[in-house]
Amino acid sequence: MADENNGYRPVVYSQEFMGTSLRYNFNSYKILDKEELVLLANENPFSVIVLTALLAIKNKKISDEGLKAIKHDLYDEMLNRDMDKDTLQGLYDFLT
């Protein structure tokens, strides 16, 4: 979940209509639970995406230029990792 409400942690979806009900229990992934240093150290390429989202949540009032600078720094971080060109391009496209 990419919201800024630390207390919002749904784990169930339910719907009922005309005597029929549906209940779906699920696990969730809360970006606010993650730590910047752990994400930076993580070799998984998608950790850069999660880090970008975390910084955007934490810096909610940042200007568009400030957010652009954060994304640029994270792109530089991706360049420093040993990623193939397609993975790098895919992550960059996802970020933009």
MIFI-5693 format. One record per residue (C-alpha): x, y, z. Coordinates in pm, whole numbers, padded with zeros to 5 digits, always signed. Layout:
<atoms>
XYZ/...
</atoms>
This chain:
<atoms>
+00000+00000+00000/+00136+00336-00098/-00073+00563+00124/+00055+00790+00401/-00182+00659+00671/+00029+00428+00887/-00282+00292+01060/-00457+00184+00739/-00388-00188+00704/-00681-00377+00553/-00654-00755+00541/-01001-00851+00422/-01245-00759+00147/-01606-00864+00180/-01914-00811-00032/-02270-00924+00021/-02562-00913-00218/-02902-01081-00196/-02791-01346+00050/-02467-01427-00127/-02143-01320+00034/-01782-01313-00066/-01489-01279+00172/-01133-01245+00055/-00847-01245+00308/-00516-01110+00183/-00167-01012+00286/-00057-00655+00238/+00270-00476+00179/+00296-00135+00346/+00563+00088+00194/+00580+00302+00510/+00711-00005+00697/+01026-00011+00486/+01356+00159+00573/+01549+00366+00320/+01889+00211+00401/+01753-00142+00375/+01598-00063+00037/+01922+00091-00087/+02115-00220+00018/+01862-00458-00139/+01982-00601-00471/+01628-00654-00601/+01579-00396-00880/+01224-00327-00766/+01358-00201-00432/+01442+00123-00616/+01075+00160-00708/+00967+00101-00349/+01229+00350-00231/+01099+00609-00478/+00745+00560-00350/+00862+00579+00012/+01045+00906-00047/+00743+01048-00231/+00518+00956+00065/+00759+01101+00321/+00811+01418+00116/+00444+01471+00029/+00477+01849+00020/+00786+01847-00198/+00776+02044-00522/+00768+01876-00861/+01131+01982-00909/+01227+01827-00574/+01053+01503-00666/+01228+01508-01001/+01562+01543-00820/+01480+01243-00598/+01390+01035-00903/+01711+01144-01075/+01918+01040-00771/+01742+00705-00763/+01803+00661-01135/+02172+00720-01066/+02146+00452-00796/+02005+00212-01055/+02296+00291-01287/+02539+00201-01009/+02379-00143-00977/+02462-00427-01209/+02138-00427-01411/+02090-00523-01770/+01973-00251-02007/+01616-00385-02041/+01564-00400-01663/+01702-00050-01621/+01480+00086-01897/+01173-00093-01759/+01226+00051-01412/+01287+00398-01552/+00968+00377-01758/+00775+00261-01451/+00908+00553-01247/+00810+00810-01506/
</atoms>
